[in-house]
Amino acid sequence: MSSDPTWETTDVLICGCGPTGAMLSGYLDGMAVRNIVLEREAEITTDPRGIVLDDDGIRYLQGLGLYEHVYTDIGSCIEKVLFLPGEQQSLHTKPIFCFNTASTEGYTGHVGVISHKQPVLEKHLRSVIEGSQYSQLRSRSTLESIEEDKDWVYVTYVDSEGTNRHIRARFLVGADGKTGYVRKQYLEPRGITMDWAEQCRYEETWVALNWEIRLPTTETHPDFPLWKMGYTSEEVYNLFFPKDFRFLCNPRRPAVCGRFGQTKDRLWRFEFVVQPGEDPQEMAEPHKIRDIVLPYLRHPGTRYGLDTDVEFPNDCITVLRSRPFRFAARKCNKWAMGRVMLCGDAAHVFPPFGGQGIASGFRDAIALAWRLAILTRSRSTRLDYEQVLEGWYSERSQQFQKSLNTTLRNGQFVNSTNPVQNFIRDWALRVMQLIPPVKHQLELGPRREGPIRYIHSGGMPFLPSLHGGIAFPQTYCTELVKLGNRVHFTDDVIFSKEKTKLFQIVVLLDKAEQALAASQELDGIDGLSDGHLSAREATLLVQARKCLPGDECSEIAGLSLFRTATAEEFKQSDLCAGRPEADGYNDCQIWQVLPGKRFVIVRHDRFVYAACATRTELTEAAKSLAESLPLN
């Protein structure tokens, strides 16, 4: 079969061009890995499904060169996530606590959460494919069959003109969703199962509404009572559709709601649980929506000194979507078998309480991309691709579980129906928040746990003895040898487009004057690592507070030497446009996460392979890298 000339050949074949498949294709292109994406649909689905993306997701968009579009087209920052108690159907109930998601007090240099419009997000992800050298997207293509041998995966598909086509690829990735062909038709008959991901076996049906809001005006609605009170159209919108995201911890009917996309889009999401015995389809019908949702848009007249209640005009609401979804917490027992693997919803699904669906698929993609790049580049017979792929999904399973735990904690707040437990919980939280440090920790939300650190097992490519396996923090930086130089994200410097290595060396300096000696310690590292590392591509980084004006001298010219930038410098840069200031930013974060380390080997998925204090440890790490992932 492999010698049949009718089989088109590529390195990686991706089934599905949703956010995960498009992200994977974009990163593979940046690593010069040939890939073809088959997508069943003709165009991007216009229905906004996912609406939330966390700081990891923003970081990975940044890695594809899409940061400039994040706040100008894709979405906007969710400044707070509020948890509202009680049965009253009001969006203005005093919250029992909140997450401050506008701060930068994480480990990525980004705000905690943005809301986005998924079709626009996918448009920009696909723009990377459209402008690429190594990626191709083929829409209106439907898988017909999959076969494998020890070297290739063979796929037959029907193209946009109804013609059968044949492709062989070194690897096949199913990013085609929870009901996609790759898992359901190919891997499940071979023993892959979608299992419960946690002991409580969460599974519920929710109705998801997307609304587009039009502003009422004195011309369109002259009898609207708030005009006489002096309210403007924009103020009315803000009253009825407030900007912060809300978890409605109503024991009678848990719900979540908030704006999404750009502010100018005026889009609103409302999701509520379908109770046992209720018909999910009926609950999505207009008469049920009126009963459940519209009370939240009815304000008591006494709030405004009026005799009658005030309702937002119903004819200013356009329903874009109203449909039930079955949510569960599940993941596959294996995410790879042979040369076929699963990403995103094809491998795992989340409940709706953490906005982790798209972000988790992004993590799958960036962690898989560099491994596929090595597997397609390597000429060594010692490299075991099955072990490499098992290491990938073993790591990702750990991070999936951490994200799931956070999601389920949010869900426990929203779904709790025990009035006694809720009363004790609410008062305990209020008392705890009287202590400022405790309140601050609560406001950090999941970011208070710090960067994720993997627990090592066989096949995982990092050295636990040298502090490997932890997510490498991102800060801001500026080039030291140029006065007035622009501010960068450190990822954009460490993994700049002209660099070719999948592992990068970051040299952490105490003083700028150490740069020359430190760079000389990297001599010979290329050969020791079997070509995985490059001394020439290394990034040297010094803390801003340890730099003096005299440090900017000619003897370090020619080195890739940067200092961390301050929050004020970031505020004045174009990177801060459209987002909140860098509140809580810490320019010493890398040194605090990796104290006493000089040489850090960072993987392309922004995890540490090894953090070394000395040249001896760096030599050990380089040799280990060459041995565990041989290229020749």
PyMOL commands that set and color helices and strands:
alter all, ss='L'
color gray80, all
select helices_A, chain A and resi 19-30+55-63+67-74+118-130+181-190+225-227+233-240+263-265+280-283+286-292+294-297+301-304+314-316+344-346+357-377+385-415+419-432+436-449+464-466+490-494+512-520+525-528+544-546+549-551+554-556+567-572+574-576+589-593+615-628
alter helices_A, ss='H'
color red, helices_A
select strands_A, chain A and resi 8-15+35-38+52-54+75-77+80-85+97-100+113-116+135-138+142-148+153-158+164-174+194-196+203-213+245-249+255-260+267-273+298-299+310-311+317-328+330-332+336-337+340-342+348-349+476-479+488-489+503-509+539-542+561-564+599-603+608-612
alter strands_A, ss='S'
color yellow, strands_A
deselect
rebuild
show_as cartoon
